[in-house]
Every structure is written in structure tokens, then in C-alpha cells.
Amino acid sequence: MDAVGVWGQRGVARRGFAAARRFRRPVVVVEDAFLRSVQPGREEPPAGLLIDETGVYYDANAPSAIEDLLASDLTEEALARARAGLALFRRLGLSKYNAWDLAAPLPEPGFVLVVDQTRDDASIAGAGATAATFDAMLAAARAENPGARILLRPHPEVVAGRKRGHLRGGGDVGVLPPNLPPAAVLARAARVYTVSSQLGFEAILAGHRPRVFGLPFYAGWGLSDDEMTSPRRGKVRSAEAVFSAAMLEAPTWYDLYDRGPATFEDAATGLAVRAAAHRLAPRGAVCHGMRLWKRPAVASFLRGGPVRFEDDAARAVSRAAAGKQPLFVWAGRETADLAARCAAAEVPLFRVEDGFLRSAGLGAALVPALSLVFDDLGIYYDPGRPSRLEALIAEAVELPEDALDRARRLREGIVSAGLSKYNVGEAAAIEVPAGRQVILVPGQVEDDASIRLGASDVRTNLGLLEATRAANPEVFLIYKPHPDVEAGLRQGRVPEAALTSLADHVARRADPASLLARADAVWTMTSLMGFEALLRGVPVHTLGQPFYAGWGLTQDHGPPVARRTARPGLDALVHAALIDYPTYRDPVSRLPAPPEVIVRRLSAPSGRVPRQDPALRLLAKAQGLFASYAHWWR
């Protein structure tokens, strides 16, 4: 036995300390890291651990790994990483627990924030404090801020009813509503008072100088007004230095997707994604307009509570209103009546569609999606009204460099792996005469909603081919039929005679990535292949109004969308469309995941992503037989 490992310093940990003394072995103390999970409790594993061979961070009576790290100076490289990591932490709005209600009303700015903690928490005694310290803190907050609004912030475990706190509201002390995001609360607070809570650390990271009545790990470094001092903490440190020690150097972060070590950046990004997925439907959801085979996949994306499917629109709205739940409708099944009912009942309405990195197989062939979009404003393929994606693209012009760098790396990973929406088809072998420019024309499903709502004068694949050939009589034109049309599952077939006269090559069952690698330009109505061409730096001409048109990145021949006045760069567009807009689900861990995990899955050998269920294959073939009558079930 080399060492004795214990969790914290209380309870059964005392046996470990006794065993270490008996066998004269060192003790390794383990605690949750400062980013833990979406919700408190044992239901979720922690995103990281503090594994300390020196002491434990909340016991000021002895050194700890974090304290030792803060005693050393940061290198320029470490400082640069800390600045970037702190910027990421602030942008993601993370805390130890993250089941926040972003729609809850926030208090008016200017209040004094007093932070309570759970009774008998080890960090209180470890910081040299007692229950009486909390009374002294509240008295100081009153005395030092005469006439100010004082708001008490209970611990999440107290709000959940699992533990007791020290302070109560009443009189001149209000109580913050539960589940408010700490970052938003700190942004509105004028002053922050704490004993040893992690929220004091987060207050420093948010730019506050908190009043601290105990001696937690972040006190004594010149960043807080402290009631206690430690002879070991004489140096002045920056917020970046404390962040580096507590978030980058001391913790061991864990990759919940691939079961191995992770960086802070990956752990934070994954936790933010899981928190966002939880916030979609924290009390559960009602779904309407979902075909039977899609329902298990949709339910797996909505993780906050029970998910119910209701075929009748009126009953769906009524049930959602009764449960104070949002209503999710497959975008093509939304009606004006449904939207009106939701508005009248004050039921949040989200439109659902497949994401842009969807699967290894066709949706029409009933292969489940790895990504979905949940749009509270409209839907991305309908330019006739605003959508959440449109808003995200407009906002993306303000993204910082580290976010754009992430989008660039994601884009390069997609391109190098040869990924597309469905990831089907074979590499195309095409002989192109020397000296001729190549234009790729992707076919579409002609009764698809993106054509009905987003196309202009040209609305058929034949019309697209004719318009492209008329504008480019000398080019080598490659036509790629849509895979759903090729499979006989949807409408959009072009007569063979027309294909022969208009296209130089018809790329049947071809992999989109291999075709884009050969193309000098893409002409399209509203196809997602236009977006995939932009990822690869291929010029794109649009005849309709797809979501990626109108931002200055494409040559647009259709009518403009007046709302699209922002001019984001390519990586800003990628961040909005592939990082911010969709929700992804990892088929291996079955957790909400960042897009980088999905890229890894789709790039891996077959078997890492879901394929078509054998029972569903028979249904897909039956659909193919009745493709001409698709309006019966769509």
C-alpha cells in the first residue's frame, strides 16, 4: 500500500486517516472539483476531482495543492492559458452546479449579496468559521451598507430540501428565488459577502472584491477584504492566477464521453452542453407532430423530466399548460392554430428539426438523428420569419477570438474527415476535361419545406439545372441527386433526357464530400450542400434563401432577406450553425455532447453511430413503394 485515499475530511474519511497513521502511509484527499455537474446530488458523476497529496483546499490549517500552486509565479504561457480559460468560463456562465432557470426574472441591480452555506459543511470549520460567523457577516452587511437592499442566496442543497442553512430572510433581508444563474446574479450585485462559499471565488472571477469572513482558498491573496489572515498567504495574486491554480492545475478533469482524462476546456464545454440540454425542458415536455419512429430519439434529447407525446394539438397545449411545460412540435407540423393556442396559454413553443451533422444514414430511411435543433422563434429553413439560428448568426459578429478558433478547428475537423449531413455515398471517380471549370448542382427533395418556404422562382431540380446551365454554358456540370430521391423515398426525380442534355455527369450514390473536393463552385436553391461547400472554401451561388445566404458569404441570385444585415465571417457562421444552434447526443455515452464528440463518432469505424434498425428498414421500403403518396403521412 503506497497511500490511503479518503473523500474529504469527515465521516468515514476519519477511518482512512487512522489507517494512514497506523501504517505510516501518506493520505490522498479527494473532493469534487469546482465545476461538478448539472444538478446537485449523486445522480450525476462529477466533471472533475481535486486529488490532493498535500492537504485539502478548504482546510486553512494546513497547506494544500492549490495554496502551493498560488505560492509560485505563473509563466507567460500559463498566464495566457488562464486568461483564455477565464474568458471561456465567463462566457459559458458556469458554476459548480448548473441547473439554472435562465428565464427566471432577475433582481434589479445594486443589491448587496449575502451568501449562505449548508450547516456543518466541512469548508466552514476548515476556514476557521462557525455558525456564529454567518450572523456576524449579516450584521456587517447591514452596518456597512445602510439603506441598501440585502438579498440572501441559499445553498442549492438547502433549496432542494436536503440540508439546512444558517440564515433566513425577513425584514430588510430578501431571499433570491431558486435556480437563478450565479453569473447573472453576480453581474447585478453591488457587493458580495461570504464566509467560505465557492460563490466568493466566482465573485472574484466576475470582477468583485468580496468581503470574506472565513479563510477559504481564495482569501489572503489581495483579491478580497478578509476578516482572517494566514501567514502562508502573503503574496498578491491576480484573478487569473487563482483561476489557473483552482481550475487548470489542481483538478483532474474527466471526459465523460470517451472515459479518460480531459482538459478544463473540454470539461467546461461538455458541462455547458449538458446544462443547456437540461434547461430545454427542466420539468418535462409535451411533444406533438412526431412520427412514431422519431419519438424515442426525441425523448432522449429532452432530459429534464417526463416526455409525453400527444397527437391532438388542443390536448397537447392543454397538457403542456397544466404541467407548466414547453411544447415541442416537429417544424413541418406546426400550424397557425397551434401557435395561437400556445400563445394564449403562455406555453413556450419549440420547433424541432434535424441538425446539420445528422447521422450515418438517411432520415427517410429511418436512421435516428445524432443532432436536433430546438427553435423558439421559427425554424432555420423558413426565411419568411425570424429564427433562433438567424439571431445567433447576427450575434456571432461579436464572438471573441477563442470562440472563433474553436469554430475553425471544428470546421477543419469536419472537412478533413469528409463529413456531411448524412454521411452516405461512395467516393466519386469523375473524369473532367482539362481546363474546364466544375460546377456542382445538388438536387433536393422538391416537396421539402425548405423549397416550399425558401425557394424563389426556381423551385424544381430541373429548373435549377436549366438556370445553372444557362448562366454557365461552358462549365463541366455535375448533378448530384438527393439521396432520399435516389432511394425512391421522396419526390424530385429529373427525367433522364433532361439530365443527358443539361449535366455532363450525374453523380449517383456519391459521397458529397468527394464531390465538393472537385467543385470550383456550387449552385443551389436551398440545399445544405451549399453550407457544406462554404466549410470547404468553395464559392456558392444561391437561387433561394437558405439560412447561410444573405450574410455576405454567398453569391445570391434570389430576393434578399431584409433582416440579414450582419456580416459575420465564415467561422462565426460555423459557430452559430454547428455549435450554438443544435443539440447533439452522443450515441456511446448517451449524454448531450459538444459537436466535436459527434465528429469523432462519425469519423470512427462503423459501429460507433446508430444505423437503421432492421424493423425500421421494412417500413422504409414500404415508404419507398408509396413515395408518390408521401403527402398521406407527411
N, C-alpha and C positions, 0 to 999 in steps of 0.2 A: 504494500500500500504506500503510494507516494504522497498522498494528501487526502484530506477529508473535505468533501464538498457539502455545503449547507445552503439552504434557502433563507436568506435574511439572518436576523439575529434573535428571533423569538420562537416560541413553540418548540417543535421537535428539533429546531436548529441547535438548541442547547445540548441535546444528546451528541450532536456532531462535535461541538466544541469540547465536550467532556471526553469523547473518544480521541480527539486530537491531542488533548493533554495527556491522556493515559498512554497513548502510543508514540507521543513526541513527534507528531506529524504536523505540517502546516495546514491551515484552513483556507479553503477557497470559498468565498461567499458569492452566491448567485442571486441576482434580482432582475426584475423587468427593466428593460431599457426605457428611455423617456418617450419613445413612440411605441405604444404597445399593441393596440388593436382598435377595432371599430367601437365595440361595446365593452364595458367593464364586465368582469366575471370570468368564469372558466370555460365558457363556450368556445372561445377563440384562442388559438395559440398566440404567444407574443411575437411581434415582428423582430424583436431582438432581445438580447440579455446583456447584463453587466456581470462579467465574470472577473472577480477582483481577488487577487492573491495578496493584496496589501491590507485591505480592510473592507469597509462598505461605505458608499458615498454619503449616506445620511448620518453617519456617526462621527461627529466632530471631535470626539475624544481621542481619536487616533487618525493617522494618515490614511488615505485611500488612493486608488489608482488615479481618479480624477484630480485630486489635490496634487499628487506628484506631477501629473501632466501640466497643471497650471503653474507649477514652480519652474517649468522650463520655458524658454522662449520659442516662439514659432519661427520656422523658416519661411522665406518668401513664398515658396511653393505651397507650404501648408496654409499660410495665410490666404493665398489666392483661392485655394480649395474651400476654406472656411467661408470666405465671402460668397462664393457661388452657392455653397450648401445652405448658408443662412438665407440667401435670396430665394432659393427653392423652397425652403421651409416656410418663409413668409408667404410666398405666392400660393402654396398649397393649403395654407391655413390649418396646419396640423396641430394636434395636441397629443397627450398620452392616450386619451380615448377620443373617439371621433364620430359618435352617433349624434351629430348636431342637427338641429332643425334650422336650415338656412332661411326658411320662410317666416320664422317667428319674428315678431316685432322687437326691435332693439330699443333699449332705453335712450333717452335724449342724452347727448354728450355732456360732459362736465361733471359727472358724479365721482365720488370717492369710492373705490372698490375695496372691500374688506373680504379677505379670502378665509373661509372656514376649512377645517380638515376633520377627518374621522377621529373619534375618540380612541385613545390607546394606540394610535399609529406609531410605529417604531421611529419614524422620522422626527416626531415631536420630541421624544426623550433624547434621541440621538443628537438633536440640535440644541440640547440644553434647556428645553422649554417644558412647561406643564400646562394643565388645563387653565390655570390662572393667567398664563401668558396671553391667552385669547381675550380675556376680559380686559387686560391691560392694553392690548392692541386696539380694541374697540374704543376704549376710553381715550387713547391717544388720537385716534382718527377723529373723534368728536372735538377734542380740545384744539387740535392743530388745523381744523377746517371748520371754523364756526359758521353756522348757517348753511353749510354745503349739504347736498343730497348724499346720503350714505347708503350704498347698496351692498348687501351681503351675498356672497356667492357660495352656496353649499357645495359640498363634495358630491360628485355623481353617485357614489355608493349610498350616500345619505338620501339623495333624491329618489333612488331606486328602492329605498326602504330596507336595505341590507345592513346598514350601520347607522350609528348615531353621531351627530356632530357636537360642537361646543356652543355655538351661538344661535340665537333666534332673532328673527325680525320683530319689529314692533316699535311704535312711537316714531322716532326720527330715522329708524333703520328699515329700509325696504329690503325685499328679497328678490333677487333676479329670478325670472322664470327658468324652469329647467330646460336643458338641451340647447342653450344659446352657444354659438361657437365662441370659444375663448378669444380667438384672434380678433373677432369683431367687437367683443366686449372691451378688450384692452385698447383697441383703437379709439374707443369713445370715453374711456376713463381719464380723469384728470390726475388722480394719484392712486397708487396701489399699496395696500397694507397686507402683510402676510407674516406668518410665523416661520414655516419651513416648506410651504406648498411648492410643488413644481410650477404652479402658475406664477410664482415670483421669478423663476428662471425664464419663463416665457414672456413675462413683462419686460425683463431686461432685453430679450431678443427683439421685442416690439418697440424698444426705444425709451422705456420708462426707467426711472431710478426709484425702485420700490423701497418702502420702509419695511425693514425686516427685523422681527422680534426674536427669532431664534438664530441658529448658526448653521443654515443649510450649506450645501456645497458651493453655491453661487455667491454667498456672502463673504465679505472680507477682502474683496479684490478691487475695491474702489468703484463698484458699479451700483451700490445700494447704500441707503442710510441705515446703519446697523446698530442695534442695541447691544450686541455682543461682539467680541473680538477673539481672534486666535493668534497666538504668537507665531504659528506656522504660515500665516497668510498676511504677509507684509507687502507683497508686490501689487502694483496696479495693473490690471489686465483689461483688455478690450472685450466687448461682447463677442467678437469673432473668436477670441482666444478661448472663452468659456464654451462657446458653441463647439469649437474644434475638439476640446477635451471631452465634453459630455456627449456629443453626437457622432463625432468622426473617429476618435481614437479609442476611447474607453469601451464602447459597446461592441458586441459581436452580433452583427445583423444576419438575419436568416432569410433565405429565398424560399418562400412557401410554394413556389411553382416548380422548381427543379430540385428542391430538397438539398440545399447546400448553403455555403456562406454567401453573403451578399454585401454590397456596399451600402452606405447610408442612402445614397441617391436612389438606388433600386428599391430599397426597403421603403423609403418615403413615398416614392411614386406608386408602388403597389398598394400601400396602405391608403393613399389618397383615392385610388381607383376603387378599392373595396368600400371605402366610406361613401363615395359618390353613388355606388350601386345600392347601398343600404338606404340612402336618402331618397331614392326614387319612389319607394313605397314602404316607409317605415312601419305603417300599421297594416300592411297588406294591400291588395289591389283587386279591382274588378276588371276583367278583360272582355271585350266584345269584338265580334267580327273576325275571330281567329279560326282558321280551319283546324280540324281535329288533329292532324299530324303535326301542326306547329305548336300546339298547346304545351306539351312537356318542355320544349325548348324555351318558349316564352316564360313559363313559370320558373325555370331555372335561373333566369336573369333577374327576377324580382324576388329579392331575398329577405325583405324586411318583415314580412308577415304572411298570412294565408292569401293565396291567389285563387280567385273564383272566376269561372268562365260563364258568361251569360249571353245567350243568343238573342234574346229580346232586348231591344235598345232601351225601352222605357224601364224595364225591370233592372237593367244594368245600371242606369243612372240612379234609380231609387236605392238599389243596394249599396252603391258607392257612397251616396249621400248619408245613408243610415250608418255606415261604418266609418265615415269621415276618411274615405279612401279615394285615391285618384282612379280615374277610368282610363284604361289603355285600349285603343282601337287600332286594328290594322289600317294603315293610312288609306288604302283604297276603299275601305268600307265606311269611312266617315261620311255622314250626311249633315246637311244644314240643320235638320231637326235634332239630331243627336247633339251637335254643338250648342244649339239653343237650349236644350234641356239641361246640359251640363252647366251652362252659364246661369240659368235660372236657379239651379240647385246649388250653385257655388261649388261644383265638383271640378277639380283640376282634370284637364283632358290632355292626354298624350297620344300622338300618332306614332305608330310603330312601323318600322321597315327594316329590311336587311341592311347591314353595314357594307362598306366598300371593300373590306377584306373579309369575305363571307365564309368560304368553305373550300373543300377539295371535292367539288361536285355541284351539280345544278340544284337550285331551289325547286325548279319544276320537276326534277327527278326525286324530290322529297328528301334531299340531304339536309340535315339540320344546320343552322347557321352558327358560326362562332362569334358573330357580332350583330348587334341590333342597334338602331337609333331610336331614341325616345324624344320626340319633338313636342314641346309645349306651345309652340307658336304656329306652326304649319307643318310642312314637310318639304324636304330639300328639292324634290323634283317639280314642285308647283311654284313657278315664278310669279303667279298671279297674286300671291300674298307673302308677307314676311315668313321666314322660317328661323328656327334657332341656329341652323348652320349659317344662314346669311348673316345673322347678328354676330356669330363667332368669327366669321371671316372679316367683317368690318372691324371688330375689336382687335384682330390679330396684328394690325399695323403697329400696335403698342407693345407687342411681346418683347421681352428682354432677350439679349443675345444667347443666354444659356438655353432658353426655350427654343429659339430658332436652331441652335446647334443640335438639340435633341431631334427636332423635326428633320433636319438634314441627315442625321445618322439613320433615322428610321427610313427616310426616302431611299438612301443609298442601300440599306439592307434589303428593301423590297426589290429594288432594281437588280442588285447582284444575285438575289435568289430567284429572279424571274417570276415573281408572284403577280397575280391578278385577282379579280373578284372571285372567280370560281375555280381557278387553277386546274382546268381541264384542257385537253387537246395535246397534239403532238407537235414537235418541232417542225417548222415548215422548211422544206427544201425548194427554193424558188430560183429559177434562172432569170436574172434581169439583164437585158442587153446593156452593154457598156455605154455610159454617158447619159442614160435616161434617169430622170428623177422618179422616185417611187412615192405614190400616194396610197395610203391605206384607208379604205372605206369600211367601217364596221357596220354591219346590219343590226337592226333592232327588232324587238317584238312590236308589231305595228298597233296592237290594241293595248299596249302598255300605258300606264298612267303618265309616264314621263313624256310620251309622244302626245297623248291627248291634251296634256296641260302645258307642255314646254316646247312643242314644235310650232313652227310658224307656217309659211306657205308650203314648204316641203314636209310631207307627213308620211311618206312611204319609202321603203328601201329602194324601189325602182326610181322614185323621184329624186332621191339622194344621189344615186348613181348617175342619173341624167344630168343633174346640176353640177356634179363634180367633173364629169367628162366635158361638159360644155365650157366650164371655166378653165380646164386643163387638158386641151386636146392632145398634147404631145407626151404626157406623162405615162409611166407604166402604172396602171391602176390595179390594185389588189383589193378584191372584195372578200370580206370575211363574214359569212352568215352567222347570225346569233346562234349560240349553242342550243338554246331552247327550241328555236325554229328548226335547226338541223335534226334535233331529236324528235321532231314531229309533235312537240308538246304545246307550241304556241304559233300564232299567225305571223306571217311576214315573208313568205317564200316569194322569190323573184323568178319569173319564167326563164327557162333555160335559154331561149332565143335571145332575150334581152341581156342576160348575163354574157353570152358569147359576143354580142356586139358592143357592150359597154366596158367590160372588165378584161384586162389582159391575163389575170389569174384569179381563180376562185379558191380561196384557202379554206377548204372544208376540214372540219375537225382539227383546226390548227390552234396551237398554243398562242394566246395573244402576245405574250412577252417576246416570243421569237419573231413575230410579225413586226412588232414595234421596233425591234432592233434593226430591221431592214428599211423602215419607213423614213422618208425625208419630210413627210407631213401627214397629218390625219385630217380628213374631212368627215364631219359627223352632224347628225341632228342634235341628239342629247345624250349619246352613249357615254357610259363611264369610261370607255376606252380613250376618250378624249382626255380625261383626267389622268389616266394611266400613261398617256403619251407625254403629258406635261411633266410627270415624275421623271421621265427619261430625257427631258430636254427636247422633245420632238414638237415642232410647231403644230398648232391646232387651229383649224377653221371650223366654226360652229354655224349651223344654219337655224338652230333653235336657241333656247335659253336654258341650257343646263346650269347647275349650281356653280360651276367653275368659270362660266362666261361672264363678261361684263366687268371684270376686275382689272383689265389691262394686261392679262396674261395670254389672251387668245385673240385670233382674228375673227371678229363676229360679223356675220352677214345677215343675221336676223335682227328683229327690233330690240333695242336696248331695254334693260330693266332700270327704271329711273332711280330706284333705291340704291343701286350698286355704284356708289361714288368713291368708295375707298380704293386705294391702290396698294394692296399687300404684295409682298414678294412671294415667290413660289413656296418657300419654306413656311411662311406664315399661313398660306393656303393649306399646306400639308398639315400643319399643327391643328388648324380648325377642323379639317375634314377627317383626319385619321387619329388624332389624339383627343381632342376636346369633345367632338360630337358623338362618336359611337360609344357603346358599352360592349366590352369583349368578355367572353367567358372561356377560360382555359379548359380544354377537354380532358386534361390529365389531372390537375388538382381540383377541377370543378369550381374554381373560385373566379370572381371577377378579376380581370387581368389587364395589364397595360398592353398596347399593341405590339410591343417588342416581343412579348411572350408568344403571341399568335403568329408573328413572323417566324419565330423559332419552330413552332409546331408545324406550320405549313411548309417550312423548308426541310423538315426532318423526313426520314424514310416513311413510307406508308405505314399506317397503323397508329400514328400519333394523333390523328384527327378523325372525327367520326365520318363514316361512309354511309352509303344508303343501306337502310335496314332491309333485309330480304323480303319482309312482308310488305314494306312500302314500295319495293320495286314492282310488284304486281299491280299496285294501284297506279304507279306512274305509267306503266304500259297501258293500262286501261284508259288513262287520261289521253295518251297518245292516239288511241283509236278514235277518241271523240274530240280531238283538238278543234275541229270546226264548230263544236258546240260548247266551247270553253265558257261562253257567257252564262251557261246554265249554273256553273258552280263558282265563278269568279265574281 
